[in-house]
Every structure is written in structure tokens, then in C-alpha cells.
């Protein structure tokens, strides 16, 4: 629980208040200042503090849209507790339609950051030192990469009881075991005693309405579980997947899938074909195990070793 007033940058935000605080990061070569907008939505009564972050990777826009729609539709303000919303963390990448920052570094591999380090590490340092100390829990919204789409899923380390509890409350269609990665936002926050879920849906630079809606509903379910709001959408019965692996191309060519994202597959089931451009060759792609298609590569042209689809399953 937080005190009556949250303090950040020498400003106080009281119960029932809504306010945006702008954290200075750096400036462009044109002297244009780049500030990080952090929005505070405080309920009339005290309670947990939930952080919502989107756009940590600048080309992943579904998370930005999840938070934006919650703001526009007045679903983000809790009755109890506080929501801290950062719809767009990586302003630099967003402007350039790229994943990282101008020097190519990935913010989500730069935590806990350094005050005088690279731009990615400065952003990470700012989050870790000015925002993370204020929170209890968080949801970090992500998507798949270019032409690689993820079915709506929460990723967390299921060996951490609190993470599993929060993931089940969010209740996305899939809960996927995912270890804490070194230098990631999630692991750095965990070291500070904070619990952050990663929600994945869709692909970069494309809206995925199903994934966006699932993200909004899951956030509201988690807020209800934390007693921040009185009502929430009905939950799914999520499928928990303790393992996952990628099926890769054994041949170069044109990949044509015959299954859909989110579909259950059987061992040895036909998943698609790899053909050559000239009509001479056709190779079958089959499932090497039973599971669910939680990620799918939509790029037609593939090379040997390229990831085709991500299969989530339970270890027997």
C-alpha cells in the first residue's frame, strides 16, 4: 500500500488525482527534448499500485493501443489503489518504427540501466529508479516481431508462486512458462521485489484487435483480483503451457501454413508445406509434438533454420 501522497520529481499526487509527470530522458541532435510521459490514475481509496507499460520496443504498437483505449474509455482509473500508465516507453524507436533506440540497442536487454550509459540503459535506469520503487505489480505489453504473430498469452516464471497467481487472475487464453531473462525489465523488477507479467499478442507494426481486447479484459480482471475495481469481464479457462519450442525450416523455399494461430495440433500433424518458386519441389512440415500454436511466422520466403511456428505444450 502507498501513502496518501505519491512523490515523484518533487511533486505530490494525492488520492483521487490524475496527473501526467514528464521524466526528462535526453534530447535529439536538433535540441528537441525527449520526455517520458508517466500518467497517474489514483483511486479515492488506497490500494495496490499497478504499472502498465507499452512500447518498450518501439515497433510494438498493440500495447500502446491497449493502454490508450483504457484511458479513452475511462477504464483505467481504479476505485482503490493506483494505476501508473506509460503507454509509450521507447519514444525513439516509435518515431523510427524500429524495435530499439537509435544506436540499435534493445531497452529490454539493458536493465537495470546506468545513469550515464547508453540511451537504452539511461531509459532503463529512469524506469528502475523513478517508477519501479512506487509499484507493487505490473503488466508489460509486447507483440511478436515483424511478420511473426503471437496468440494472446501471458508469459511468466511459473516457479514463482505470486507470478502464477497473477497470471491466472489475468486469465489470457494461454499462460506460458518463461524464465526471467538476464537484463530484462521483468528480471530487474523481480530483484526489487516487484512482480511483472509480460502479455504478448499480435505482431509488430500491426493492430490486432483480438489481442488488444484480450489485453484490456485481462488487465481489468487483474485489477478486480487486486480489489482495485468492483467488476471485470468473465475469465477464460487459460491453458497453462510449461514448455515451448520452435519448429524450424529444414529447407529453403516458400512456406505455406495449413494451420491457424492458437490451434491445437497433434504429433505428426501436417502443418504446411515448403515449396520452391518453380514448381519442382514440395516438402511437408509436420508437428514434432502435440501442443498449441502460440506463435506463427507469416513470412512466405524462408531459409533453412528459420523459425516457422512456436508450439507450446506440457512436459510429460
Buried (B, 14 or more C-beta within 10 A) or exposed (E): EBEEEBEBEEEEBEBEBEBEBEBEBEEEEEEEEBBBBBBBBBBEEBBBBBBBBBBBBBBBBBBBBBBBBBBEEEBBBBEBBBBBBBBBBBBBBBEBEBBBBBEEBBBBBBBBBEEEBBBBBBBBBBBBEBBBEBBBBBBBBBBBBBBBBBBBBBBBBBEBEEBBEBBBBBBBBBBBBBEBBEBBBBBBBBEEEBBBBBBBBBBBBBEBEBBBBBBBBBBBBBBBBBBBBEEBBEBBEBBBBEBBBEBBBEBBBBBEBEBEBBBEBEEEBEBBBBBEEEEEEEBEBEBEBBBBBBBBBBBEEBEEEBBBBBBBBEEE
